[in-house]
Amino acid sequence: MLQVQFIKDNKQTVLEGLAKRNFANAETILNEVLSSDENRRATQTKLDNILAESNKISKEIGQFFKSGEVQKANLLKEKTGQLKEQSKELTEQLNGFASTLQELLYQIPNVPHSSVKAGKSEEDNEEIFSEGNIPELGENALPHWELAKKYDIIDFELGTKITGAGFPVYKGKGARLQRALINYFLDKNIEAGYKEYQVPHLVNEASGIATGQLPDKEGQMYHSTVDDLYLIPTGEVPITNMFRGNLISEDDFPITCTGYTPCFRREAGSYGAHVRGLNRLHQFDKVEIVRIEHPDNSYAALDGMVEHIKEILRELKLPYRILRLCGGDTGFTAALTFDFEVFSTAQDRWLEISSASNFETYQANRLKLRFKNKEGKSQFAHTLNGSSLALPRVLAGLLENYQTENGIKIPDVLVPYCGFDMID
């Protein structure tokens, strides 16, 4: 969430940033924010003055009673009654202005980093890096959903029977490969200095609001209405919320976390061949990395996250590319996002398998996550997160790119985790 003072001091910069996102009615909403804030401040000042006057009169009443001047004391008591009514009305007005201001701020996305270019969709994203050789598989190459059926390692129909479309069942070596990937990703993250956490898979509304999933993505989240809890769309939500409301020391930086969670997304409106098989699921596994950083170091930390994900993909020997997302494709809460995509030779298309983002102070403002600098002043930290990695499309890329006439070869780095080197 943007800070009102930041909007006030940098209105033109905010407008230019929101224009990169094609954010409609930006100036109107910003003006409403500033107007609501002025009304809130003016009402707060009136309320403070009335409360101060009421406190002063209360002291005078006590003095009059002590000196026996009961009539004067009673007259002042009538005055305090009037002031209480005024303070009650002003408090209601103040709460209304504060609520309106909060709702307006929730509607405004983060301001993109200066390196982010304007654009409307994924077609306007910039490729900034690519690496790896795309294998030549021949005419008989199969997409992963056909390989899954051929080798009996993923059963999409069984998942549909149990739950519905988008909930696959992993079987035999498919399940073991899935578990191997999770353990490998966690080990790599721990080696890089991330501390492992196991976190809840359901969160309350406050957690969803704090990281920006609510109210922006409410329709995409599974909601348990009886308990008013939400199934997590990503491990970012519970991991980042571990620090909600915290005041940390400057010496605590960096705070680095990793964790494995299943993720649940309704993906409403997603249809067609491009979402077939593992390409888009309602439930999938992901290993997440989260960082809490000093503002001066957050972009160096983001570069470090990108290099870390690169190393994993190099060890898996998958061809990949990195995209810097344009304004129109950057997530609501992010200032800068790099997407990693693996090339699926059998599908002849790129598959997104990771995002690494810097949210700057946008999430921290919602989280009320502050630190004390060396001067003793409190300021918001920067939050970052990335997938390292999301499993479905990584698995799809491995199955498709490592297929041979004799079966599916397991990448060397995963063999110790799997206990086998071939799916046949």
Buried (B, 14 or more C-beta within 10 A) or exposed (E): BBBBEBBBEBBEEBBBBBBBBBBEEBEEBBEBBBBBBEBBEEBBEBBEEBBEBBEEBEEBBEEBBEEEBEEBBEEBBEBBEEBEEBBEBBBEBBEBBBEBBEEBBBBBBBBBBEEBBBBEEEEBBEEEEBEBEEBEBEEEBBBBBBBBBEBEBBBBEEBBEEEEEBBBBBBEBBEBBBBBBBBBBBEBBEEBEBEEBEBEBBBBBEBBBBBBBBEBBEEBBBBEEEEEBBBBBBBBBBBBBBBBEBEBEEEBBBBBBBBBBEBBBBBEEBEEEEBBBBBBBBBBBBBBBBBBBBBEBBBEBBEBBBEBBBEBBEBBBBBBBBBBBBBBBBBBBBBBBBBBBBBBBBBEEBBBBBBBBBBBBBBBBBBEBBBBEEEEEEBBBBBBBBBBBBBBBBBBBBBBBBBEEEBBBBBEBBBEBBEEEBBE
